[in-house]
Amino acid sequence: MILDARQMPDDERLTADVCIVGGGPAGITLAHELIGSGLSVILAEAGGEKPDGDLWPVFGGEVLTARHPPSDLYRSRCLGGTSALWGGRCAPFDNLDFEARDWVPYSGWPIARADLDDAYGRAARYCDLGRADWRVNGVMRERAPEMIPGFTDPVLDTAAIDRFSPPVRFGERYRDAIAASGNLRVLLNANCLSLGLAPSADHVAVLRMASVPGRRFTVTADACVLAAGGLETPRLLLESDDVVPTGIGNAKGLVGRFYLCHLQGKAGVVKLHTSLDGVVHEYERDEEGVYCRRKLRIVEAEQRRLRLMNVAVRFEHPAIPDPGHRSGILSAMYLSRHFLAREYSRKLAECGLNGENGRPPLATLALHVRNILIDAPSVAGFAARWFPNRRWGTRRIPYVSPPNRDNRFHLDYYAEQAPNPDSRVMLAPERDAFGRRRLRIDWRTSAQDHDNVVATYRLMKERLLASGLGDLVFDEAQLRSDFGAIGGHHIGTARMADDPSLGVVDPDCRVFGVDNLYIASAAVFPTTGHVSPTLTAVAFAVRLADHLRSRMGRGRWDGQASGTFGRWRPQSL
C-alpha cells in the first residue's frame, strides 16, 4: 500500500522487518524484490508521487568548485528518485574495473565482476533493456556494420555499446506492483532525519523521521537499508552522531571521502578520409527495438600495458550554443532551451556564450535564427521525427543526433576518476528546513585524471593515423582545463572493502560494525569505471535482496520466472 506520512499522527511508531530509506531505482528495486517474501517492508520516500519543484530547502548546500554542479541540481525528490530525470544510458562495469590496479590508487573491489553476472541480468529487466548484451554484434548480429567502414583495430574497440532504458521512471513503472503488495508499505513524504544506534553501537535501534518540519515519527526495523544516493547517504551517516560522535560507520574517517564523479568534456574532432556513407554516429535500434549507441574505448589489455584508466568517447554534434556549427537543428534546440528540463536548460545557458546579465548577445541569437532559416527543411524534417517519438514513443530516442555533412565528428568523453581521499562530502554548519546540517561538497580531480584523458586521446589519434582512414585533432590544454563532473553521478562516499580500515561497507553492503545497516547505492562503489552508475546500483539492490532473504530466513527463492521477474514463494508452515 502507499501512504502519505503527513496524514499520520505526531510521534507515530512504526515497525517492520526491513526499512528502506529512499524510493529511487535502487530502493524500489529492493522493495519489489521483497514482495511476497514474508518480510514486512517499509519503503520511506522523502518526496511525493510527483517531483518537487524547489529542492534548495532540503538539498541545497555548499559546493567548493565550479566544476561540480550545485548540490540541488540533477536530483529529484519523488517516488522513483532521479529516474524522473534519467536519460536511460546503461552499461555494466568491466572486469578491469573490479581489479586492484597498481597504477590506480585505492582501486580494487572485494568482489569480482562475475559475482554480479546474475544480478546484472535481472537489473537489465528492471531497466527494460532487452537482452543484456553489450556488444553490437551480439544484439544486431549480421546486420551490424562497422562503426567506421574499413576500420578494425586491436587496440581501439568500436563494438562496445551503451543500451538505453525507455527510460523507465521507476516510480511510475512499479507503482501498481508495490501498491498492491500485502507485505510492503510505501511512506511518501517520509524524511529520514537520522539513525539512532543502540547504546552498544552495534545496531540501529530506531530511524528518526519527519513528514514535515516539526512533525516527527519513528521506524524500528530488524534491517535498515540506506538507498538514498551518494550524497544523502553520507549526510545521514555523519548526521547520526549521538552515540558515536564521528558518525555511523566513520570510525576510520572514511564516510564522505573518496567522492567520485565521472569527468566529462567535449574536446577534439575526428576527421575521416573515408566516405561519410556508412559511418555509424547516430542512435541505432537493435532487434528488440532498444536504442543503442556505439563508443570508442581502449581495450583492457592495452589499458594494463599503458597503465590507463577507463575512458569512453562518442561521436557527437558540435557545441550547441555556438552558432558556428551552422546547424538549424542545433540552433533550434538552443533557442528552445527554456522549455527543456531545468538541469539541461541551465547546462546550455552556462556554456560560455552569455553576455551581460547571463543573456546571450544579440549577435549570437541572430546567428542562431539565421541557421534555422537557412536550414529550414532539415529543421522541419527533424521536428516531424523527433516530437512524435519523444511524446508518444514507447522508447524515446535519447538525445539529438543531427545528420553529419562533412566527415568531421566532435567528440564527447566520459572518463574514470582515480579514487582520492581528499575529494569528499562533509557536513556544513548551516541547516536545512528539517534541521539537518547541509552538505559541503569538495570534489577534487588529480593530475592522473587529466593525464589519463590526454593519453587516451593520443593513443586514439595514433591508431586512426596508422589506419590511414582519419585523424584526431585536439588541444591538450583544453582537455586538461575544459571539463566538469557529470551531474547525478555521486559515487564512492561509503566505499566497499573487505577491511574496515579501507572502507565503510563489507562485500554484502553491510556497514562495518553495525549488524543491521546496509547501503544500496553508488555510494558503495570503490571505483567509477566509465559507465553511468544506475544499472550497477540496481544490480546491487537485487543482490542485496537475495542476501536479506537468505539472512532473515523467511522464504525460499524458487528461481523460476513469473512474468518479467523471478518469483518469491513463502515457505509452508
C-alpha positions as CSV (number, residue, x, y, z in Angstrom):
1,M,0.0,0.0,0.0
2,I,1.0,3.6,-0.5
3,L,0.5,6.0,2.4
4,D,1.2,9.7,3.0
5,A,3.2,10.2,6.2
6,R,1.7,13.7,6.5
7,Q,-1.6,12.0,7.5
8,M,-0.1,10.1,10.4
9,P,-0.4,11.4,13.9
10,D,2.7,13.1,15.5
11,D,5.1,10.7,17.3
12,E,3.7,7.6,15.5
13,R,5.8,4.5,16.0
14,L,6.1,2.0,13.1
15,T,7.8,-1.3,13.0
16,A,8.9,-3.6,10.1
17,D,11.3,-6.4,9.3
18,V,13.0,-4.2,6.7
19,C,13.0,-0.4,6.3
20,I,14.4,1.1,3.1
21,V,15.2,4.8,3.1
22,G,14.9,6.2,-0.4
23,G,12.5,5.4,-3.2
24,G,14.8,5.8,-6.2
25,P,15.8,3.0,-8.6
26,A,17.8,1.0,-6.0
27,G,15.2,1.4,-3.3
28,I,12.2,0.5,-5.5
29,T,14.1,-2.5,-6.9
30,L,15.0,-3.8,-3.5
31,A,11.4,-3.3,-2.3
32,H,10.0,-5.0,-5.4
33,E,12.3,-8.0,-4.9
34,L,11.0,-8.4,-1.4
35,I,7.3,-8.5,-2.4
36,G,5.8,-11.7,-1.1
37,S,8.9,-12.6,0.8
38,G,7.1,-13.0,4.1
39,L,9.1,-10.0,5.4
40,S,7.2,-6.8,6.3
41,V,8.8,-3.9,4.5
42,I,8.6,-0.1,4.8
43,L,9.9,2.0,1.8
44,A,10.3,5.5,3.1
45,E,10.5,8.2,0.3
46,A,11.1,11.8,1.2
47,G,9.0,13.2,-1.6
48,G,5.6,12.6,-3.0
49,E,4.4,10.8,-6.2
50,K,5.4,13.8,-8.4
51,P,8.8,15.6,-8.3
52,D,9.1,18.6,-6.0
53,G,9.8,21.9,-7.6
54,D,12.3,23.8,-5.4
55,L,14.8,21.4,-3.9
56,W,17.0,24.0,-2.3
57,P,15.3,23.8,1.2
58,V,16.3,20.2,1.5
59,F,19.2,19.5,-1.0
60,G,20.9,22.9,-1.1
61,G,24.5,23.0,0.1
62,E,27.9,24.5,-0.4
63,V,29.9,23.4,-3.4
64,L,33.6,24.4,-3.4
65,T,34.4,24.1,-7.1
66,A,32.6,25.5,-10.2
67,R,33.4,22.2,-11.9
68,H,30.7,20.4,-9.9
69,P,27.0,21.3,-10.3
70,P,25.1,22.8,-7.4
71,S,24.0,20.3,-4.8
72,D,20.3,20.5,-5.7
73,L,20.8,20.1,-9.5
74,Y,20.4,16.8,-11.3
75,R,18.5,15.4,-8.4
76,S,14.8,14.6,-7.8
77,R,12.6,14.2,-4.7
78,C,9.8,11.9,-5.5
79,L,8.8,8.2,-5.8
80,G,11.3,7.0,-8.4
81,G,14.0,9.4,-7.4
82,T,16.4,10.6,-10.1
83,S,14.9,8.2,-12.6
84,A,12.4,11.1,-13.1
85,L,15.4,12.9,-14.8
86,W,17.3,9.9,-16.1
87,G,18.3,9.7,-19.7
88,G,18.4,5.9,-19.6
89,R,22.0,5.2,-20.5
90,C,23.1,1.8,-19.2
91,A,26.2,-0.5,-19.4
92,P,27.8,-2.8,-16.8
93,F,31.2,-2.2,-15.3
94,D,34.2,-4.1,-16.9
95,N,36.2,-6.9,-15.4
96,L,39.2,-4.5,-15.1
97,D,37.1,-2.0,-13.0
98,F,36.9,-4.6,-10.2
99,E,40.6,-5.4,-10.1
100,A,43.2,-3.8,-7.9
101,R,45.4,-1.9,-10.4
102,D,48.7,-0.9,-9.0
103,W,48.6,2.3,-11.2
104,V,45.2,3.4,-9.8
105,P,45.5,4.2,-6.0
106,Y,42.8,2.7,-3.8
107,S,41.4,0.6,-6.6
108,G,40.1,-2.9,-6.3
109,W,36.7,-4.2,-5.2
110,P,36.2,-7.0,-2.6
111,I,34.1,-8.9,-5.2
112,A,34.7,-9.8,-8.8
113,R,32.7,-8.8,-11.9
114,A,31.5,-12.4,-12.1
115,D,29.7,-12.0,-8.7
116,L,27.3,-9.6,-10.4
117,D,26.6,-11.6,-13.6
118,D,23.1,-12.8,-12.4
119,A,22.3,-9.5,-10.8
120,Y,23.1,-7.6,-14.0
121,G,20.8,-9.8,-16.0
122,R,17.9,-9.1,-13.5
123,A,18.8,-5.4,-13.3
124,A,18.6,-5.2,-17.1
125,R,15.0,-6.4,-16.9
126,Y,14.2,-3.8,-14.2
127,C,15.6,-1.1,-16.5
128,D,13.7,-2.6,-19.6
129,L,16.9,-3.0,-21.6
130,G,16.0,-6.1,-23.5
131,R,18.9,-8.6,-24.0
132,A,21.7,-8.0,-21.5
133,D,24.3,-7.9,-24.3
134,W,26.8,-5.1,-24.6
135,R,28.4,-5.8,-27.9
136,V,27.0,-4.6,-31.2
137,N,27.4,-8.0,-32.9
138,G,25.5,-9.7,-30.1
139,V,22.4,-7.5,-30.5
140,M,22.4,-6.9,-34.2
141,R,24.4,-9.9,-35.4
142,E,24.9,-9.9,-39.2
143,R,23.2,-6.6,-39.5
144,A,25.8,-4.7,-37.5
145,P,28.0,-2.5,-39.8
146,E,31.4,-1.3,-38.7
147,M,31.4,2.0,-36.8
148,I,33.9,3.4,-39.3
149,P,33.9,1.4,-42.6
150,G,37.2,-0.4,-43.1
151,F,38.5,0.3,-39.5
152,T,39.3,-2.6,-37.4
153,D,42.0,-2.3,-34.7
154,P,43.4,-4.5,-31.9
155,V,43.7,-1.5,-29.6
156,L,40.7,0.7,-30.2
157,D,37.4,-1.1,-29.6
158,T,34.5,0.2,-31.6
159,A,32.0,-2.6,-31.0
160,A,31.0,-1.8,-27.4
161,I,27.6,-0.2,-26.9
162,D,25.5,1.6,-24.3
163,R,21.9,0.4,-24.2
164,F,19.1,2.8,-23.3
165,S,16.2,2.3,-21.0
166,P,12.9,3.7,-22.5
167,P,13.8,5.4,-19.9
168,V,12.0,3.6,-17.0
169,R,10.5,6.0,-14.5
170,F,10.7,3.6,-11.5
171,G,8.0,5.4,-9.5
172,E,5.5,5.0,-12.4
173,R,6.6,1.6,-13.7
174,Y,6.5,-0.2,-10.4
175,R,3.9,1.8,-8.5
176,D,1.0,-0.6,-9.0
177,A,3.0,-3.6,-8.0
178,I,4.2,-2.1,-4.8
179,A,0.8,-0.6,-4.0
180,A,-0.9,-4.0,-4.3
181,S,1.7,-5.8,-2.2
182,G,0.4,-7.2,1.1
183,N,3.8,-7.0,2.9
184,L,5.0,-3.6,1.7
185,R,4.1,-0.2,2.9
186,V,5.4,2.9,0.9
187,L,5.5,6.0,3.0
188,L,5.6,9.2,0.9
189,N,6.8,12.5,2.4
190,A,8.8,10.5,4.9
191,N,12.1,12.3,5.5
192,C,14.8,10.4,7.4
193,L,16.5,12.8,9.8
194,S,19.0,10.5,11.5
195,L,19.6,6.9,12.6
196,G,19.6,6.1,16.3
197,L,22.2,3.5,17.4
198,A,21.7,1.3,20.4
199,P,24.0,2.2,23.3
200,S,26.2,-0.7,22.3
201,A,26.6,1.0,18.8
202,D,26.4,-2.4,17.1
203,H,22.9,-2.0,15.5
204,V,20.4,0.7,14.5
205,A,17.7,0.8,17.1
206,V,15.4,3.5,15.5
207,L,15.1,5.6,12.4
208,R,14.0,9.2,13.2
209,M,11.7,10.5,10.6
210,A,9.6,13.6,9.8
211,S,6.7,14.1,7.4
212,V,7.0,17.9,7.5
213,P,9.3,20.1,9.7
214,G,8.2,19.7,13.3
215,R,6.1,16.5,12.8
216,R,8.1,13.5,13.8
217,F,7.6,9.7,13.8
218,T,9.9,6.7,14.2
219,V,10.5,3.4,12.5
220,T,12.0,0.3,14.1
221,A,13.3,-2.4,11.8
222,D,15.4,-5.6,12.0
223,A,17.3,-4.5,8.9
224,C,17.7,-0.9,7.7
225,V,18.8,-0.1,4.2
226,L,20.0,3.4,3.0
227,A,19.1,3.7,-0.7
228,A,19.3,7.5,-0.6
229,G,22.1,8.0,-3.2
230,G,25.8,9.0,-3.0
231,L,25.2,12.4,-1.3
232,E,22.3,11.8,1.1
233,T,23.8,8.6,2.4
234,P,27.0,10.1,3.9
235,R,24.9,13.0,5.1
236,L,22.7,10.6,7.1
237,L,25.6,8.6,8.4
238,L,27.5,11.8,9.6
239,E,24.4,13.4,11.0
240,S,23.7,10.3,13.1
241,D,26.3,11.2,15.8
242,D,24.5,11.0,19.1
243,V,26.1,7.6,20.1
244,V,29.3,7.7,18.1
245,P,30.5,11.3,17.8
246,T,32.2,10.8,14.4
247,G,29.0,9.4,12.8
248,I,27.9,5.9,11.9
249,G,30.4,3.8,10.0
250,N,33.0,6.6,10.3
251,A,35.4,5.1,12.8
252,K,38.3,5.4,10.3
253,G,37.1,8.8,8.9
254,L,36.1,7.3,5.5
255,V,32.4,8.3,5.3
256,G,32.1,11.0,2.7
257,R,35.7,10.6,1.5
258,F,36.8,9.2,-1.9
259,Y,33.9,11.1,-3.5
260,L,33.9,10.3,-7.2
261,C,32.1,11.5,-10.3
262,H,32.9,11.0,-14.0
263,L,34.9,13.6,-15.8
264,Q,33.1,14.8,-18.9
265,G,34.0,17.1,-21.6
266,K,33.6,17.9,-25.3
267,A,37.0,18.1,-26.9
268,G,38.6,17.1,-30.2
269,V,37.4,16.4,-33.7
270,V,37.8,13.2,-35.7
271,K,38.4,13.9,-39.4
272,L,37.7,10.9,-41.5
273,H,39.1,10.5,-45.0
274,T,36.7,7.6,-45.8
275,S,33.3,8.2,-47.3
276,L,30.7,9.5,-44.9
277,D,28.3,6.8,-46.1
278,G,28.2,4.0,-43.5
279,V,29.8,5.9,-40.6
280,V,27.7,5.0,-37.6
281,H,27.4,8.0,-35.3
282,E,23.7,8.2,-34.6
283,Y,21.5,6.1,-32.2
284,E,20.7,2.6,-33.5
285,R,17.9,0.3,-32.6
286,D,18.6,-3.4,-32.1
287,E,16.5,-6.4,-32.9
288,E,14.3,-5.7,-29.9
289,G,13.8,-2.0,-30.7
290,V,16.2,-0.9,-27.9
291,Y,18.2,2.2,-28.6
292,C,22.0,1.7,-28.6
293,R,25.0,3.9,-29.0
294,R,28.5,3.0,-30.2
295,K,31.6,4.3,-28.3
296,L,35.3,4.2,-28.8
297,R,37.4,2.6,-26.0
298,I,40.8,1.3,-25.4
299,V,40.8,-2.5,-24.9
300,E,41.6,-3.8,-21.4
301,A,45.0,-5.4,-22.4
302,E,46.2,-2.0,-23.7
303,Q,44.9,-0.2,-20.6
304,R,47.0,-2.6,-18.5
305,R,50.1,-2.2,-20.7
306,L,49.9,1.6,-20.7
307,R,48.6,1.9,-17.2
308,L,45.5,3.8,-18.3
309,M,42.1,4.2,-16.7
310,N,38.7,3.7,-18.5
311,V,37.5,6.3,-20.9
312,A,34.6,6.2,-23.4
313,V,34.5,8.6,-26.4
314,R,31.5,9.1,-28.6
315,F,30.9,10.9,-31.9
316,E,28.8,13.9,-31.1
317,H,27.5,17.1,-32.6
318,P,29.3,20.4,-32.1
319,A,28.7,22.6,-29.0
320,I,25.1,23.6,-29.2
321,P,25.4,27.2,-28.0
322,D,28.0,28.1,-30.7
323,P,26.1,29.1,-33.9
324,G,29.3,28.4,-35.9
325,H,28.0,24.8,-36.3
326,R,25.6,26.2,-38.9
327,S,23.0,23.5,-38.0
328,G,19.4,24.7,-37.9
329,I,18.5,21.7,-35.7
330,L,21.1,22.6,-33.0
331,S,20.2,26.3,-33.2
332,A,16.5,25.4,-32.7
333,M,17.4,23.4,-29.7
334,Y,19.4,26.2,-28.2
335,L,16.7,28.8,-28.7
336,S,14.1,26.4,-27.1
337,R,16.3,25.6,-24.1
338,H,13.9,27.3,-21.7
339,F,11.4,24.5,-22.5
340,L,13.8,21.8,-21.5
341,A,14.2,20.3,-18.0
342,R,15.8,22.7,-15.6
343,E,19.0,20.8,-15.4
344,Y,19.6,20.8,-19.2
345,S,18.4,24.3,-19.8
346,R,20.9,25.5,-17.2
347,K,23.7,23.5,-18.8
348,L,23.1,25.1,-22.2
349,A,22.8,28.5,-20.7
350,E,26.2,28.1,-18.9
351,C,28.3,27.1,-22.0
352,G,30.2,30.3,-22.2
353,L,28.4,32.3,-24.8
354,N,26.5,34.5,-22.5
355,G,26.6,38.3,-22.5
356,E,25.8,40.7,-19.6
357,N,23.2,39.6,-17.1
358,G,23.6,36.0,-18.3
359,R,21.8,36.6,-21.6
360,P,23.3,35.6,-24.9
361,P,24.5,38.6,-27.1
362,L,22.0,39.7,-29.7
363,A,24.6,38.8,-32.4
364,T,24.7,35.2,-31.2
365,L,20.9,35.0,-31.2
366,A,20.8,36.4,-34.7
367,L,23.2,33.8,-36.0
368,H,21.1,31.0,-34.5
369,V,18.0,32.4,-36.2
370,R,19.9,32.6,-39.5
371,N,20.9,28.9,-39.1
372,I,17.2,27.9,-38.6
373,L,16.1,29.9,-41.7
374,I,18.8,28.6,-44.0
375,D,18.4,25.0,-42.7
376,A,14.6,25.1,-42.5
377,P,13.9,21.9,-44.4
378,S,16.2,19.9,-42.1
379,V,14.6,21.5,-39.0
380,A,11.1,20.6,-40.3
381,G,12.1,17.1,-41.0
382,F,13.8,16.6,-37.7
383,A,10.8,18.1,-35.8
384,A,8.4,15.7,-37.6
385,R,10.5,12.7,-36.4
386,W,11.6,13.9,-33.0
387,F,8.4,15.3,-31.4
388,P,6.2,12.2,-32.0
389,N,8.9,9.9,-30.8
390,R,9.5,12.0,-27.6
391,R,5.8,12.4,-26.9
392,W,4.3,9.1,-27.9
393,G,7.1,6.6,-28.4
394,T,7.3,3.7,-26.1
395,R,11.0,4.1,-26.3
396,R,12.2,7.6,-26.7
397,I,15.2,8.5,-28.8
398,P,17.6,9.6,-26.1
399,Y,19.1,12.8,-27.5
400,V,19.6,15.0,-30.5
401,S,21.7,13.4,-33.2
402,P,21.6,15.6,-36.3
403,P,23.0,14.4,-39.6
404,N,26.7,14.9,-40.3
405,R,27.6,16.6,-43.5
406,D,31.4,17.0,-43.6
407,N,33.0,13.8,-42.1
408,R,34.1,15.8,-39.0
409,F,32.9,14.4,-35.7
410,H,33.2,16.2,-32.5
411,L,34.0,14.1,-29.5
412,D,32.3,13.8,-26.1
413,Y,34.2,11.8,-23.4
414,Y,33.3,10.1,-20.1
415,A,36.4,9.4,-18.1
416,E,37.1,7.3,-14.9
417,Q,38.3,9.3,-12.0
418,A,41.1,7.9,-9.7
419,P,39.9,7.5,-6.0
420,N,41.2,10.4,-3.9
421,P,40.6,10.6,-0.2
422,D,40.8,14.4,-0.3
423,S,37.8,14.5,-2.6
424,R,34.9,14.4,-0.1
425,V,31.4,15.2,1.1
426,M,31.2,16.8,4.5
427,L,28.6,18.5,6.7
428,A,28.3,22.3,6.8
429,P,27.2,24.2,9.9
430,E,24.1,25.6,8.1
431,R,20.9,23.6,8.4
432,D,18.0,22.7,6.1
433,A,14.3,23.1,6.6
434,F,14.2,19.9,8.7
435,G,17.1,21.0,10.9
436,R,19.7,18.7,9.3
437,R,23.1,20.0,8.5
438,R,23.6,20.9,4.9
439,L,26.3,19.3,2.7
440,R,29.7,20.8,1.8
441,I,30.9,19.2,-1.4
442,D,34.7,19.4,-2.1
443,W,35.0,17.4,-5.4
444,R,38.7,17.2,-6.5
445,T,40.4,15.9,-9.6
446,S,44.1,15.0,-9.8
447,A,46.8,15.2,-12.4
448,Q,46.4,11.5,-13.0
449,D,42.7,12.1,-14.1
450,H,43.7,14.6,-16.7
451,D,46.9,12.8,-17.9
452,N,44.7,9.7,-18.4
453,V,42.3,11.6,-20.8
454,V,45.2,13.1,-22.7
455,A,47.0,9.7,-23.1
456,T,43.8,8.1,-24.3
457,Y,43.3,10.8,-26.9
458,R,46.9,10.5,-28.1
459,L,46.5,6.7,-28.5
460,M,43.3,7.1,-30.4
461,K,45.0,9.7,-32.7
462,E,47.9,7.2,-33.3
463,R,45.6,4.4,-34.2
464,L,43.5,6.5,-36.6
465,L,46.6,7.8,-38.4
466,A,48.0,4.3,-38.6
467,S,44.9,3.1,-40.3
468,G,45.1,5.8,-43.0
469,L,41.4,6.4,-42.5
470,G,41.4,9.6,-40.4
471,D,43.0,11.8,-37.8
472,L,42.0,13.1,-34.4
473,V,42.7,16.8,-33.8
474,F,42.6,18.1,-30.2
475,D,44.1,20.6,-27.9
476,E,45.8,19.1,-24.8
477,A,45.4,22.3,-22.8
478,Q,41.6,22.2,-23.5
479,L,41.5,18.5,-22.3
480,R,43.1,19.5,-19.1
481,S,41.0,22.6,-18.4
482,D,37.6,22.2,-20.1
483,F,35.8,19.5,-18.1
484,G,33.2,19.0,-15.4
485,A,31.6,16.5,-13.1
486,I,28.7,14.6,-14.7
487,G,25.6,15.7,-12.8
488,G,23.9,12.9,-10.8
489,H,26.9,10.5,-10.7
490,H,27.6,10.6,-7.0
491,I,30.0,7.7,-6.3
492,G,32.3,6.3,-3.6
493,T,31.2,8.1,-0.4
494,A,30.6,4.9,1.5
495,R,33.0,2.6,-0.3
496,M,33.0,-1.2,-0.2
497,A,36.0,-3.1,1.1
498,D,37.0,-6.4,2.8
499,D,38.6,-4.5,5.7
500,P,37.0,-1.7,7.8
501,S,40.3,0.2,7.7
502,L,39.7,0.6,3.9
503,G,36.0,1.1,3.5
504,V,32.6,1.7,5.0
505,V,30.7,-1.4,3.9
506,D,31.6,-5.1,3.5
507,P,31.0,-7.2,0.4
508,D,27.4,-7.6,1.4
509,C,27.0,-3.8,1.6
510,R,26.6,-4.0,5.4
511,V,28.1,-1.1,7.3
512,F,31.1,-2.3,9.2
513,G,30.4,-2.8,12.9
514,V,26.6,-2.2,12.6
515,D,24.9,-5.5,12.3
516,N,21.6,-4.4,10.7
517,L,22.5,-1.4,8.5
518,Y,23.1,-1.7,4.7
519,I,23.7,0.7,1.8
520,A,22.2,0.2,-1.7
521,S,23.5,2.9,-4.0
522,A,26.6,4.0,-6.0
523,A,28.0,5.3,-2.7
524,V,29.5,1.8,-2.2
525,F,31.4,1.7,-5.5
526,P,35.2,1.9,-4.9
527,T,35.8,3.0,-8.5
528,T,33.7,4.5,-11.2
529,G,34.6,2.8,-14.5
530,H,33.4,4.9,-17.4
531,V,29.7,4.0,-17.3
532,S,26.7,5.6,-15.7
533,P,26.0,4.1,-12.3
534,T,22.3,3.4,-12.4
535,L,22.4,-0.2,-13.8
536,T,25.1,-1.3,-11.4
537,A,23.2,0.3,-8.4
538,V,20.1,-1.6,-9.4
539,A,22.2,-4.8,-9.7
540,F,23.5,-4.3,-6.2
541,A,19.9,-3.8,-4.9
542,V,19.0,-7.2,-6.5
543,R,22.0,-8.8,-4.9
544,L,21.2,-7.3,-1.5
545,A,17.6,-8.6,-1.7
546,D,19.0,-12.1,-2.1
547,H,21.2,-11.6,0.9
548,L,18.4,-10.3,3.1
549,R,16.1,-13.1,2.1
550,S,18.8,-15.6,2.9
551,R,19.8,-14.0,6.2
552,M,16.4,-13.3,7.5
553,G,15.1,-16.7,6.5
554,R,11.5,-16.1,5.7
555,G,11.2,-18.0,2.5
556,R,13.0,-19.5,-0.5
557,W,13.8,-18.2,-3.9
558,D,12.3,-20.7,-6.5
559,G,14.5,-19.3,-9.3
560,Q,11.6,-19.5,-11.8
561,A,10.4,-16.7,-14.0
562,S,7.0,-15.3,-13.2
563,G,6.2,-12.7,-15.9
564,T,9.2,-10.5,-16.2
565,F,10.9,-11.4,-12.9
566,G,11.6,-14.3,-10.7
567,R,9.0,-15.1,-8.0
568,W,9.4,-15.4,-4.3
569,R,7.3,-18.1,-2.5
570,P,6.9,-18.1,1.2
571,Q,7.8,-21.3,2.9
572,S,5.0,-23.6,4.0
573,L,4.4,-23.6,7.8
